[in-house]
Each structure stands twice: as structure tokens, then as C-alpha cells.
Amino acid sequence: MRSKERSAAALADYTRPEPLPFADFYIARARVLAAHGRDRPDKTALGAELDGLRRDGDRLGLLVALPAIDSMKFVKGADEAP
């Protein structure tokens, strides 16, 4: 298991008794970014996941986390129409 995925799993285990919205966001973000790193082929689905994460991050006020999402979307071409 890779570093991002291990960290996400550890945070998920730690917060399982009392889930926290910001922790859930960072868990999902780490998992999606790790999937991007593996070059998942379905760019449309990945783009939708990134859009959802971006909305959640904006809603939660986690603006510092958004540039990584935006750059992965741009770098991997997930913002392009199929």
C-alpha cells in the first residue's frame, strides 16, 4: 500500500469512532490523489470525483487543500470533455 493510501487508512481508522468532516475530506482527497498517481484511465469519473472534492473543500473552508485538486485535474486532463 502506498504512502498516501496508508495515511488515509490510518486517519480513517483513527476517526472511525467519531467522524469529522475535515478528516473525511482529507481521507477522500488522499485516496483520489493516489488514484490519479496510478493513472486511472476513466478521466470522466476522476474529474467528477475531483469536482466533488473541490466543492466539499470549498464548503468546509479548506482552501489550502484545493490547489492540489486543481493541479491534478489539469495535469491528468480530467477537466477535458470526453
C-alpha positions in Angstrom: 0.0 0.0 0.0 1.4 3.4 -0.9 2.1 6.2 1.5 -1.0 8.3 0.7 -3.2 5.3 1.0 -1.6 4.2 4.2 -2.1 7.7 5.7 -5.7 7.8 4.6 -6.4 4.4 6.1 -4.7 5.4 9.4 -6.7 8.6 9.6 -10.0 6.7 8.7 -9.2 4.2 11.5 -8.4 6.9 14.0 -11.6 8.9 13.3 -14.0 6.0 12.8 -15.5 6.3 16.4 -16.1 10.0 15.8 -16.0 11.0 12.2 -15.0 14.6 11.5 -15.9 16.4 8.2 -12.4 17.8 7.7 -10.9 14.4 8.3 -13.3 12.7 5.9 -12.4 15.3 3.3 -8.7 14.7 3.7 -9.2 10.9 3.6 -11.2 11.2 0.3 -8.7 13.7 -1.1 -5.7 11.4 -0.4 -7.5 8.4 -2.0 -8.4 10.3 -5.1 -5.0 11.8 -5.5 -3.4 8.4 -5.0 -5.7 7.0 -7.8 -4.6 9.9 -10.0 -1.0 8.9 -9.3 -1.8 5.4 -10.6 -3.1 6.8 -13.8 -6.6 5.6 -13.5 -8.0 5.5 -17.1 -11.5 6.9 -16.5 -10.8 10.6 -16.7 -14.5 11.5 -16.7 -15.2 9.7 -13.4 -12.0 11.1 -11.9 -13.0 14.6 -13.0 -16.3 14.1 -11.2 -14.6 12.9 -8.1 -12.3 15.9 -8.1 -15.2 18.3 -8.7 -17.0 16.8 -5.7 -13.9 17.1 -3.5 -13.4 20.7 -4.6 -16.9 21.6 -3.7 -16.6 19.9 -0.3 -13.3 21.6 0.4 -14.7 25.0 -0.5 -17.8 24.3 1.6 -15.6 23.3 4.6 -13.3 26.3 4.1 -10.3 24.0 3.5 -9.0 26.3 0.8 -5.4 25.3 1.3 -6.3 21.8 0.0 -7.8 22.9 -3.2 -4.7 23.7 -5.3 -3.6 20.0 -5.3 -7.0 19.1 -6.6 -7.0 21.7 -9.3 -3.5 20.8 -10.4 -4.2 17.1 -10.6 -7.3 17.8 -12.7 -5.3 19.9 -15.1 -2.2 17.7 -15.3 -4.2 14.5 -15.8 -6.6 16.1 -18.3 -9.7 15.3 -16.2 -11.1 18.7 -17.0 -11.3 17.9 -20.7 -14.5 16.8 -22.3 -14.5 13.1 -23.4 
